[in-house]
Amino acid sequence: MTEVSEILMSVLSTIRVPRPGDRVHKDECAFSFSSPESEGGLYVCMNSFLGFGSKYVERHYAKTGQRAYLHITRTRKTQKEDENNSGSGDPPKKKPTRLAIGIEGGFDVEQEQYEEEVKVVLFPDRQEVTSEDLASMPDVVRERVSLSMAGLQAADSVSHTLQVQQWDGEVRQESKHAADLKQLDNGVKIPPSGWKCEVCDLQENLWMNLTDGKIFCGRRYFDGSGGNNHALLYYQQSGYPLAVKLGTITPDGADVYSYDEDDMVLDPKLPEHLSHFGIDMMTMEKTERTMTELEIAVNQRVGEWEVIQESGTTLRPLWGPGLTGMKNLGNSCYLNSVMQVLFTIPDFQTKYVSNIEKIFNEAPSDPTQDFKTQVAKLGYGLLSGEYSKPAPDPGDDPSTSTEPRGDQVGIAPRMFKALVGRGHPEFSTNRQQDAQEFLLHFINMVERNCRSGMNPSEAFRFLVEEKIVCQQSQKAKYTQRVDYMVQLPVPMDQATNMEELQEAERCREEAESSGAPPPAAPRAQIPFAVCLAALSEPETLTDFWSSAVQAKTTATKITRFASFPDHLVIQIKKFTFGLDWVPKKLDVSIDVPDTLDLSSLRAMGQQPGEELLPEVAPPPLMTPDVEVKAPVLDDSTVSQLCEMGFPLEACRKAVYYTGNTGIDAAMNWVMGHMEDPDFSAPLVYPGSSSAPGTTPTESLPEEHLATIISMGFSRDQATRALRATNNVLERAVDWIFSHLDDLESMDVSEGGRSEGGSEASREPPPGPRVRDGPGKYELFAFISHMGTSTMCGHYVCHIKKDQQWVIFNDQKVCASEKPPKDLGYLYFYRRVVE
């Protein structure tokens, strides 16, 4: 051991003991999905605490010269069969009683047990040092190495810290109103039974307001069941925030909802608040299902879930390249589905997987924080087939040959999820998310990280032409904008089974009035052609400011494709808001076609003899002049938005930037701009204080500049657009496409910077790098959602591979027997090359 002792002594200064705050990657390789359970184990650098599989540890040694690594290997223990279950196979699973994952009573997550072995390995000769070997070494070596080993073993790994292994949907926060809730001394006493809604006489799903004791029915669910929203409407009138669900009160607690906080909450003073109205918690019994029980029932219901997951048939598991499952990290199915689809697209394969060696060789010192490295790692993991192997059954003896299960070993995208979600208020959490929002978020990250060279998001990018015709002057205005997705509306009033739906609604109302349980609601059948027609039909703008007549008038807006992308994404707008602004999901079946021809929606541009509206902007809303010339804002729309709790200035912006076109358009603007840093800042007309050519009062956001530059514009052009729109990215993109003629004199190069006098100055007029071709497409993938809203439920995706539909349901990858194409949420088409 003398030679090893000398080596350890020589590298002792590079061996560190982990301190609080150090990032320890001891569960996953930085370049692959190797782990301590993988063949060869995991090597953790004892200086940087980065983990490497056996395939990549030599690369790290050669690049850094670091010689000491803690080698961790884990072997799965064989679980003995339960003594009480003498039969073969798995014991029956308990029915979930808690809205949670991985904890007692929740949805089952198998927890495997491992035996762990650790030792120090010295490179390049891979000399091994065990804890026993350290006993005979000099004190200074033994102490430092032992402390480092112990510290690494005791430290929480980054994956454990960032990715909670459990998810509990029942964890609720204490309401801010509970401690000081004011209760009216109105003499109201609530009997122990016989309750009914004070408005509609409904006798179930009843909520008692904890301020005055009034009882109203709860919200109506997306399928028509539930209540009639009278408790919500009463809150909007009274402002009394807390209500308790009658029938859920027991000595252990009850369901309490805060309308102000829009969530289920804890009320630590609930016994006191109930006693005010004569209710003794200790004598109450549960007579209604809690909201948690209702949610669990929804998450298990037969119908949408069964059909989308093809649960009624025995599916044939698939293995091999491009058929790799992904572990659900706790509501990460939205991410899994999106990334499975993206890496079937050649642009993403070429950018990240074909160049993986170059990307890894150029990776920074901490590759876990490098976007290109982690995307390439994920892409290779999905496409290589290395991890597409049957998952071992925890109850099986590894030495026993059994039939493979549907679950795969698969990959757990912990580093990737942590990186792409970092700093984001939603994607950094373990809550369920909207797959459409994540897709756009990831495309935005690709844009920011592909400032030069190949940009795979160009596969989706296309130009939209909007033509607005003033009905008074018949003059037109053309603008273009970039988009990555087509959002199709769902005209519920054009369902082909309208009579069936109306009859079901009549039966529901009868059941409601008689107190009987409502019957199952049928699913609306909507033709795809109707959705497409709703997208392309002219839209009427009732308060359009016309530069031709210098006044507000009526106009029509027609939207068309100015270019057709290589790959077209279509979102079915299933998620909407009810009249009370409660989110709901439309339960619809749409006959989405396998082939699609959008040629008739090609934009034609200005027509011969057609006059354009003068390029005169409406008067500024705020100017330094004595005389303020401001277009009139619709005060009623502003007031409606303010009543919903949005800041006044944000409401004024919403009405202004949607051209006084009504509450729906303004509300959509608000929902799309709530994350803007200047959301509630005073409304200033673009140009009055930040006109092109003037010096901005604040610096330009570098990330906004990078996004616009990635579209093919120069830095000067991006700067001009942002200054003209107060640094709001979405408006800057719209501005730049509506001022292409003004920008033609500005030079643009491949790198996005002005290079006057170079060959770049002789390039075609600037604009976004968009691909164009025939508008004929074929369906190759779709993502489906199960559940009542984007904030809960589950996502799976179906992808067509070699003329065979394949279902990717987290770790399960199987041949699809009946792909539910009519129930999808996001559809992916590729151009048909004739």
N, C-alpha and C positions, 0 to 999 in steps of 0.2 A: 504493500500500500504506500511505499515511500514515494513512488513516482506520482501517484494520484494525490498524495498529500502536498507534494510540491506544486502540482498544477492548481490545486485549490488555493494554496497560499498565494500563487501568482495572480489569481483572478479574484481574490477575496474582496478587493475594493469595488468590484463590479456586482457583487452579490448583495442585493438589498433586502431589507425586511419590510413587508408591506405596512404602510401607515394608513390611518383613517383618511378616506378620500381617494386613495389609489384605486385605479381601475384594474381589476384582476380578471383576466380572460382565461378561466380554467375549465370552461365547459365547451368551448367551440374554437376551432381553428380560424384564424383571420382570413385565410384564403380558400377554405373549403368547409364542408359541414362535418369534418372529422371531430370526434369527441373522445373523451376517455373510454367510452364504450366501444369505439371503433377499433378495427384491427390496427395494431401498432400504437394505440393509445394517443395521448396528447402531450406535447412538450411545452411547458410554460417557461418562458425566458425569465431567469431569476433577477434580471435587471429592469426590463420594461414591463414584465408581467403579461406579455402577449402570448397567446396560445397558438401552437402550430401542429398540424398533423405530421406524420412521418414523411409525407411527400414534400412538405414545404419547410421543415425545420433546417435542412441543409442550406436552403436558399437564404434563410435569415442569418444563419451563422456566417455564410460567405459574405453577406452584405454588411453585417455589423461587427463581426469578429467576436461576438458574445459567445462564450464557451459553455457556461453552466445553465442547464435546463432542468426543471423538475418534471420528471416523466410520470404521468398519472395514467393508470389503467384501471378499468372497472369491469368486473365480470358479473353478469346477472345471476342472482340466486334462483334456484328452482323452488317454486312455491309448492308446498305439499297440499294435497287435496284436503278440503275441509272435512273433518271427521263426521260432521252431521250430514254431509252430502256424499253418500256412498256410491251414487251413480256416476257415470262418466259425463264429461262435458262441464260447462260452466254452471254455477249455481244460478237460480233465477234472480234477476236483477230487481232490486226494490224500486217501487214507484217513487219518483222524486216528490218530496214534500217541501222543498225549499228552492227558491229561484237563485241557484248558485251552481258553480262548477268546482269540483275538486274538494268539497267539504261535506261533512256528514249531512245527509238528507238532500243533497243537491244532485245535479246530473252527474252520472258516474264518470270519473276519469281514472284510468288504471295507473296506479303508482307502483313502479317496479323497484325492487330492492337490489342493491349491488354490493359486492365486496370490492374494496379499493386497495390498490397497492401503489406506493410512491417510492421513488428513488431519484437521486441526482445523476444526470448523464452529462459527461464532459465531451465536447466536440473538439476536433473532428474525428477522434477515434472511438467515440461512443463508449467511453469507460464509465462503468456504473458504480455508484456509491450509495449504499443503504444506510439506514440509521444505525445499524449495528457496526458498520464499517467506521462510522464517525467516532465511535467510542475509543478507538486506538489512535486517533489523530491528535495533533497539538490542540491545546485548549482554545486558542484563538480561532482556529479553523472550525473545531467542533461547535463552538458557541455560535459563531456567525451563521454557519450553514444550517445548524439545527433551528435557530430562530427564524431563518428565512423559510425553511420547509414548513415549520409549524404555522408561521404567519400565512403562508399561501394556502395551507389546508384549512385554516380557520376563517380566512377572508370570504365574504360573500362575493360570488362571481358577478360580473356585470350583468350577465343574462338573468341572474336571480334578482338582482336589485331593480333592473328596469322592467322585467317581465314577471309580474305577480303570477304565481302558480295557481292561485285560487281566484275566483270571481264570485262575489256575493251580491246578487241583485237586491238583497233585502237590507243592506247597510244603508241607513238613512241618517241625515244630518238633523241636528236640533234646529227647529224653526226659530228665526230671529224674532218672531212675534210671540213665542210661547211664554217667555218670562214675564212680560208686561202686558199680556193680553187684557184688554178692557172688556168686561162683561156687563151687559145692561141689567139693571135691577127692575125687570119688567114683570116679575111674578110668574114667568113661564116655568111649568114643571112638565117633564116628559114622562109619559107612562112607559112601563117596561115592554109594551108590545102594542100592536094595532096602529103602527105609523103609516102615514101616506103623504105623498107630495102635496103641498099646499096649493099647487097650481093645477096639476093634471090628475091627481088622485092615484098616481102610480104607487104600488106597495112594495117594490123591490128596488135595489140599488139606490137607497135613500141616504142623504147626508144631512147632518144637523150642524148648523152654523154655531160655532162656539161663542160667538159674541152675543147673539140674541135668542138662540134656541129655535130658530125657524128651520123647518125641514123641507128639503127639495130633492128632486131626483137628480142623479148624476148625468155624466156625459153619454151621448149616443156613440156607440162603437161603429167602426167602419162597415160592419155587416148589417147595421140597422138595429141591433140589439142594444141593451143598456138602458139609458134613460132618455130624457128630452132636453138635457142641458139646463134645467131650471136652476140648479145650484150655482152653476157658473154665471148665468145671467143675473142672479141675485147678487153675487159678488161684484159684478161689474156695476151694478146700481148702488150697492151699499158700501163697497170697499172693505167689508169685514172679511179678513183673510183666511181664517182657519175653519175647517169643517171636519167632523168625524163621521165615519161610515157606520150607520146604525146596523146592528146585526153582527158586527165584528168585535164588539166590546166584550172583553173577558177580563178576569183578574190579572192577566198577563199584559194587557194593553189593547190597542185597537188601531185601525187604519185612520191616520190623520193626514189631511191634504192641505197644503198651503197654496191658495190660488195666486197669491202675490209672488211666491217663489217657484210656482209651477212645478211642484214635485211632492212626492210623499215625504213626510217629515216626522220627526220625533217631537212629542210634547211632554216634557218631564213633569209638567203640572197637570197632566190629563185627569187624574183622580179629582183634583180640586176643581178643574173646569167643568167636569161632568156633574160633580156634586152640586154646583151652582144651579143646575136645572133638575135636581132631585134624582140623579142617576148614581147608583152605588155600583162601582166597577166590580166589587167583590161578589155581587150576587148575579151578575149578568152572564148569560151563556151565548155562545156563537150560533147564529142562525143563518148567516150569509157567508158566501165565499169571500175571502180577503182578496185584495187586488193582486197579491202575489200568486194566490191559487188560481185566479182567473188568467194571469199571464202564463203560468205553467200549463194550464189547460190549453191555451192558445198554442204554446210551443209543442204540444203533443197532438194537436187535433189532426184528425184524418181529413184528407182533402188536398189542399194546396201542398202541404208538406209531403204527403205520401206520393202525390203525382210528380212533383218536381224531383224528389230524390229517388223516384222509381222504386219505392219500397215494396210494392206488391209483387215484384218478380225477383228471381234469383239471378243476380248479375254476375257475369264472368269477369274475374279480376284480370287486369292487364299489367304487364311488366315490360321494362325496357326503356331505351332512349326516348325522351319526350313524353314518358308516361310515369312521371314521378309525382308522388303525393306530397302534400305540405301539411305539417302539423298545425293544428289550431292552437294558438298561444293564448286563448281566452278571447273570444270575439274577434279573431283576426281573419275570419273566413272571407270578409270583403277584400282584404289584401291578397289572400291566396287566389281567389277567383280572378282578380284583375291581372296579377302577374302571370298566371298560367296562360291566359289569353295573349298577353303582350309578347311572351317568348315563343309564340307560334308564328309571329310576324317576322319575315326575313330581315327587315331593317334592324330590329333589336338583336336578332341573332348575330348579324354581321358586326354591329357596333361593339357588342360586349362579349360575345362568346368566341367568335373567330379571332378576335384580337386579345384574347385573355392573357397570353404570355407577355405581350407588350404592356398591357395594363398592369399586370402584377409586377413586372420588372421596374416600372416607373412609379410604383406606389410609394407614398410618403412613409415616414418612419412609423406612423401609426395607421396601418391600412384599415383598421376598424372604423375610422372616421372619414374614409375616402369614398365618395359617391360612386365613382367608376368601378373601384375595386369591389365594393359590396354588390353592385348590380351585376357585374360580371360573374362574381361568385354565385349569386342566385341563379343567373341564367345557365351557367355550366351545371349547377346542381340539378336543375330541372331537365336539361337536355341530354346530359351524358349517359344517364341510366345507371350510374354508380350507386345511387341510393334507391333505385326502383327494385326493392326486394321485399319479400313477405316479412311482415313484422312477426317476431316470435310471440307465441301466446304465453303470457306470464304463468299460466297453469301447466304448461307442457314441460316435460323433461327435454332439454335441448338434444339429448342423444336419441330421442324417439322421433321417428319419421312420421309426420302427419301431413294432412292436406293443407296447402297454404290458405291463410285467411285473406279476406279482402283488404284489410289494412296493410299499409306498407311501412317499412322503416321510414322512408320519406326524408324530408328535410325540415328543420325548424328555423325559420328565417328571423331569428331573434336580433342579430346585429343589423340586418337590413331594416326591420321594422323600427328599431330604436333610432337608426340614422335618418330615415325618411320622415319619421314623426317628430324628430327633435325640434322643440320650440313651437310646435303646432298645438293649439289648444284642444284639438280633438284627437288627431292621429297619434299623439304622444300618450294617450290613455289606453286602457283596456276596454273601453266602451265600444259597443257596436257602432259602425259608421256607414255612411252612404257610399256604395261602391262607385257611383258616378263622380262624387266629389273627390274620392281618393284617386280615381283615374286622372282627373284634371290636375290634381295636386302633383301627382307623379310626373305628368307631362310637363308641368311648369318647372319641376326640378331638372328634368332632362334638358329643357330649353336653357336653363341657367348654367348647366354644366357642359353644354356643347356650343360654346361661343365660336368655335372654328372647327372645321372638319365636318365629318358626317354627323347629321342630326336625325336620329330615328323618328322623332316626333313629327317630322315632315310627312311621314306616311299618312298621318291623320289631318294635316293642316289643309284648309281650303278657304277660299274667299267667298264671302256672301255679299251679294249686291242688293241694296235696298233702294227701291224707287218710290219716291213720294210725289204724288201729283196733287197740286192745289186745285180743288174743284171749282174755285171761283175764277182763276185765271187760266186753268188747264196747263200751267207750266210745271215742269218736273225738276226734281233734284235727285241726283244719284250719289250714293255713298257706298263704300266698300269697307268691310271689316273681316278680320281673321276669325275663324272658328275651328273647333276640333270635333264637334259633335252636333248632330241634328236632334233636336228635342221635339218629339211628336206629341201633340195634345191628344187627349182621349175624349171624343164627343159622346158622353154618356147618353145624350138624348137621341142618338142614332143607333142604339143597340138593335140588333135584328130580333131579339127575343123580348121586346118591350112589353108585350102583353103578359108574358110570364112574370116579368119583373114587377109590373103593376099589380098583378094578382097576388104576388108574394108580399108586396107592401100592404095591400089590403088585409091579408091574413095576419100580418104582423100587428097592424093597428087593432084588429079585433082581439088578438091574443093579449095585447097590451091592456086593452080596456077591461078584459075579463080576468086579468091577473094570471093567465096561463103563460107558460114559457113560449117564446117566439119560435116559429118554425125556421128551419135552415133556409137561408136566402140563396137563390140561384145566382150563378155567375153571369154577368152581362157579356153578351157576345158582340164584339165590335169589329167590323170589317177593317182591315188594314188600309184599304183604299180611302175609307172615310177619314182616318187619321191623317193620311198624306194630303188629302184635299183640304183639311182644316189648316194644315201648315201653309199651303200654297195659296189659299184664297186671299183676296185683297182684304186688308184691315182698315177700318174706318177710324180716322183721327178727328175727333170732334172739335178740339181746341188747338188746331195747328196754327202757328204764327207764320204767315206767308210774307216773304220778303217782296213779293210782287204787288200785293195790295196793302202792305204795311199794317196788317191787322190779323186778328185771329179768325180762322175760318175752318171749314171742313176739308180734309184731305184723305186720300187713300194711299196705303203703303203696300207695296208688293215686294215679297222677298224671293230671291232666286239664287241659284248657284253661279258664281262667277268662275269657279273652277271646281273640278271633281277630284277628290283625293284618291290615292291608291287604295286606302282602306277607309271605309265609312263606318262611323259609330252612330247608332241610333238609340236614343233613350226614349222609352215609353214613359210619359209623365204620369205615373201611377200615384205618386205622392203629391197630395194637394192639401188645401186648407178648407175646412167647412165654413159656414157662415159665421161661426163663432171663433174663427181662426184656430181651431183645434186641428192639428195635423191628422190626416187620415190617409188610408191607402185604398185605392179603387180596386175592387175585386173584379177583374175583367179577363176575358179570353180574346186574344186578337190573332187572326189568321195571318201571321207574318210569313211572307213568301220566301222560298228558297232562292229565287232570283229576283232581281230588282232592276228596273230600267227608269232612270231619272232624267233621261235626255230631254224630256219636255219641260223640265224645270231649269234648263240652262238660261242664264241671263243673256239678254240681247243688247244691253247698253242703249245709248241714246238713239232714237229712231229718226229717220229722215223727216225733216219738217217739224220736229218736236223742239219746242222752246224750253230753255232751262230757267229755273228761278234765279233771280239776281243774287250774286254772292254778297248779300247784305245781312249781317247778323241782327237779331233783335236787340233793342236797346239794353244796355247793361243794367243789372239789378242794383248795383251800388257803384257810384262814381264819386270822384272828389268834387264834381261840379255842384253849383248851387241848385240847379234844376236837375232833379233825379228822374230819368226816363226809364221806368221799369215796367215790363209786361205784367199784367195782372195775374197773380197766382190764385188758384181755386181755393178759397179759404175753407170751404167745407171739407175738401180732401185733406188739407193741412190739419184741420181740427180733428178729423177722424183718426189720422195717424198719431197725433199727439195724445188722444184719448187712449190709445193702445200702449202708451208709455214710452214712445220714442222721443228723442230730443227735438225741440222746435226747429233748430237750424237743419237737422237731418231731414225733417219732414218737408221743410221748404225746398231743400235740394231735390228730394224725391219728386216733388210736384214739378219743379222747374225742368229737371233733366228728362222727365218723361213727357214734357210738352203739354201739361194739363190734360192728360188723356184718361184720367180717372183713377179711382182708388186701387183697382187691381194692378195696373201698371206701376203706380207709385209704391205699392206694397212689395211688388217683385223687386223694385230698385232697392228698397230698404233692406230686404232679405239678402240681396246680393252684395251690399256695400257695408254691412254692419262691422266687418273687420277692418275697414279702411281707417287709417290713423287719423284722418280729418273728418270722420263721420259726423261728429257733432260740432265741427268748427263752423264759424259764420260763413254764410253763402256769399261768395264774391264772384262776380261774372268773370270768366276766364278772359284775360286781355286787359281788364281794368287795372290790375296790379302786377300781372305777370305776362305782359304781352311779349311776343317774340322779339328778341333783340334787347330786352331790358335785363337788368341784373336781378336775379331772384333774391328774395330775402332769406331763403333757407337753402341748404345744400340739396342737390338732387340725390334721391336714393339710388345707390349703386346697383342694387338688385333690379330695380325698374329699368335702369339703363341697359343692364345685361340682357334682360328679357327682350327688349325692343331690338337691340343689336343682333341678338340671335335670330331674329326674323329677317335679317339681311340688310338692315338700315345702318347708316354710319352713326358714329357717336354724336356728331353734330346734329344729325337729324333727330336722334332720340332725345337729345338735350332740348332741342327746339320744341318737340311735341310735349315733353313733360313740363316745360316752363309755360306753355300755352294752356295747360290744364291743371295747374296747381299741384303737379306731381302725383296725380291720380292715374295709375297705370291703365285701367280699362278705358278711361276717357282719352288718354294719350294715344292708345292704339287706334281708337276710333278717329281721333283727330288726324293722325298721320296718314290714314287711308283716304280721308276726305280732302287732303291737301297734297296729293301726289304730284299734281302739276306744279305746285309751288316748290316742291323739293327736287324736281328733275335736274336743276342746275347744281345741286350738291353732289359731290363725288362720293362713291361708295366702293369699298374693296371687299374682298373675301373675308378679311379679318374684321370688317365692320368699322374701320377707321378711315377718315378722309385722307386721300393721298393725291392732292392736286398735282397735275403734270405727269402722273404715272399712267400706265396703261389702264389702271382701274377707272380713270376718268372717262374712258371711252366705252365703258360697259353700258348695257341697256339701262333705261330709266330705273331708279331704285324701286324696290317693293319687296314684299315678303317672298321667301323662297317657297313657292308652292308648286306642286306637280299637277298636271292636268291631263285629262284623257277622256275616253268615252264614259258616260254615266251609267254603265251597265255593271251590275254587281251580283255576286253569289254569296250566300250566307255561309260562314265558316265557324262561327262561335256565338254563344249567347250566355249571359249571366242572369240567373234567376234569384229572386228574393222571396223568402217565406217569412211571414209575420205581419204584424199590424202596422209597423212603421220602420223607417230606416234605423231607428235607435234600438231596435230589438230584432230578434229573428235570426235567420241564417241565410247565407249565400252559397250557391254551388254554380259551377259553370259546365257547359257542354261544348266540346270542341270537335270539329270534324277532322279526322286524321286518316288519310288513305281511304277516303270514301266511307269511313266507319265513324259514327258518332260515339264519342267517349265522354263519360261523366266524371268530372273531378270534384269529389266531395271531401275536401280536406285530404286525409291520408288514404281515402278510398279512391282508386282509379279503376273503372270498370267499363266494359263495352255497354253502350246504352241500347236498350231494347225499344223504348218509346220516348224519344227526346221530346219534352213538353215545350215545343217551340211557341205555343200560343200563350204561355205564361211567363215569358222572359221579361226582363227589366232593361238590360243593355244588349243590343244586337250588334255584331261585328260582321261587316261585309268586305270582300276584297274584289277589286276590279276584274272583270272577265276580259281576258286578252283574246281577241278574235284572230 
